[in-house]
Amino acid sequence: MLFLVAALMLLGVVLGTVAHAPLSVTAVLAAVIGVWLAVFAVRERHGRRRRTSAN
């Protein structure tokens, strides 16, 4: 959870620089963040299924 809070704080700092960054850089960074969130969601869902079936 602390990692997510730190990521959100970093995102707030990065959003300030988005106004000065080219659109291509912004799009690449948005894609990277989207992939990271998708991987996180899949890992969480997979881990939750594994835990419930073991009980």
Secondary structure, DSSP 8 states (H G I E B T S, - for coil): -HHHHHHHHHHHHHHHHHTTS-HHHHHHHHHHHHHHHHHHHHHHHHHHHHHHHH-
